């Protein structure tokens, strides 16, 4: 019989979200320098520093290897396609449709208020390629943000607290690339509000979807695809309006129970 207080060998070693954050920022530094040198954009509004999407996955792999060796790394990477964790597939509806619905609502609100917005153009083949590219980028990020950092934050501060902390770090991580494409400070502030709100929603969905990294990757993908498809390549995207709508949704989620104590014994 194991002695009282002995560590259970079946339990994964403790994860350190703040070490993860520090490592992500350190790994991102060369990409920020690359973006500062100028050159072509990856996509409209996405500078070369956007290649730092690789860093959350790399940081998570480094830390998992340090904490549990190759087996822990394999377990992390296996989360890439962990849709089997989702207890009810109906949860994929908000994952795939919530943000596109918000952006669509913003389009019609702009039209109703007399703002000139061109008709959207959504060609099938380029849209599918865009979604695939954003899916791969989101997967690299979510292996870190969701697969590594969310659970320990959730267990310490609950859904709302984890969403706010993780969302704030996620937003700050994007500030330099946004400045590199000459976004204004006010635009970045509104974008940050929407980003934090999105992460609060994501942590809530994560908790209700068996902690599926795949589900969060799909949600993350929709954030980028919906923006790029907004007329024209996102140039008419109304960030204050979309951020306000997302913040309202996040506030509703928090008010109806997102800040309840972490559930014990759920899927790891």
C-alpha positions, -999 to +999 in steps of 0.1 A: +000+000+000+013+034-009+021+057+020-002+086+028+006+116+007+026+097-018+022+107-054+000+086-076+022+073-105-009+072-127-014+109-124+003+133-149+029+155-134+018+191-125+018+216-154+031+251-151+010+276-171+031+306-162+063+288-173+044+280-205+035+317-210+071+328-205+084+302-229+059+311-256+070+347-254+107+338-255+102+315-285+082+342-303+109+368-301+127+358-334+094+359-353+087+394-339+121+405-352+112+389-386+080+408-387+098+441-378+121+437-408+091+441-431+085+421-462+053+405-476+024+396-454+012+360-450-024+372-456-039+407-455-034+419-420-011+390-410+026+399-409+055+375-410+055+375-372+023+356-375+045+325-380+048+325-342+016+304-342+041+275-339+054+286-305+025+275-282+028+239-295+066+240-293+065+254-257+039+228-247+060+199-261+092+212-244+074+214-210+056+181-213+089+164-222+105+180-191+076+170-169+069+134-182+092+125-210+083+111-244+051+095-232+037+129-220+046+144-254+028+117-272-002+121-250-003+158-258+001+154-295-027+128-295-050+155-283-048+170-319-078+149-330-095+140-297-131+145-309-140+113-291-139+132-259-169+153-268-199+138-249-226+152-271-219+161-307-245+189-306-218+210-289-201+213-322-229+237-333-217+266-311-181+257-318-186+261-356-215+286-358-213+310-328-186+334-341-197+333-377-232+342-364-218+371-344-199+384-375-230+379-397-251+399-372-225+427-372-227+428-410-265+433-410-263+458-381-238+478-401-262+478-431-291+487-409-273+517-395-264+529-430-228+519-431-216+512-466-204+476-466-198+457-499-215+424-505-195+394-492-178+371-517-171+336-505-156+314-533-157+278-523-122+265-531-102+294-517-124+294-486-117+257-480-080+263-484-082+293-461-100+272-435-074+244-438-045+268-433-062+285-403-070+250-389-034+240-389-023+273-373-051+271-347-041+235-339-005+246-331-018+273-308-045+252-291-021+223-283-006+249-260-034+273-249-060+245-244-040+213-243-014+225-218-024+257-200-062+256-196-067+228-172-044+240-144-058+275-147-093+261-147-087+241-116-072+271-098-095+299-108-126+283-124-139+289-159-142+327-158-108+332-141-090+309-165-106+325-195-097+360-183-061+351-175-055+330-207-074+355-228-053+384-215-020+366-222-033+355-257-042+391-265-009+406-253+010+380-273-006+394-305+001+431-297+034+434-315+022+418-347-009+440-347+013+471-343+035+458-371+005+460-395-002+495-382-034+488-362-043+518-340-041+516-302-079+519-300-084+491-326-061+469-306-079+477-274-113+466-289-097+436-305-082+426-271-117+428-255-131+405-281-101+382-278-105+379-240-142+373-244-136+346-270-113+328-247-138+329-218-163+313-242-137+288-253-128+277-218-165+273-210-169+252-242-137+233-234-151+223-200-184+211-215-168+192-244-146+167-225-116+191-228-113+185-265-084+203-281-099+196-315-131+214-306-111+245-295-091+243-327-122+244-347-136+274-327-102+292-331-103+285-368-137+302-372-123+334-355-098+338-383-119+325-412-149+348-404-126+378-402-109+371-435-142+364-453-157+397-441-157+423-470-130+429-483-105+406-467-117+419-434-111+456-443-147+465-434-147+444-402-162+465-374-140+455-344-158+475-317-191+461-327-179+425-329-160+428-296-190+442-279-212+413-291-186+388-280-182+404-246-220+403-241-220+366-248-191+359-225-209+379-198-240+358-201-220+327-199-203+339-167-236+350-152-252+316-157-225+296-141-191+297-158-175+307-125-187+277-106-159+256-089-139+233-111-155+199-116-135+169-103-132+136-119-139+148-154-121+136-185-084+145-183 
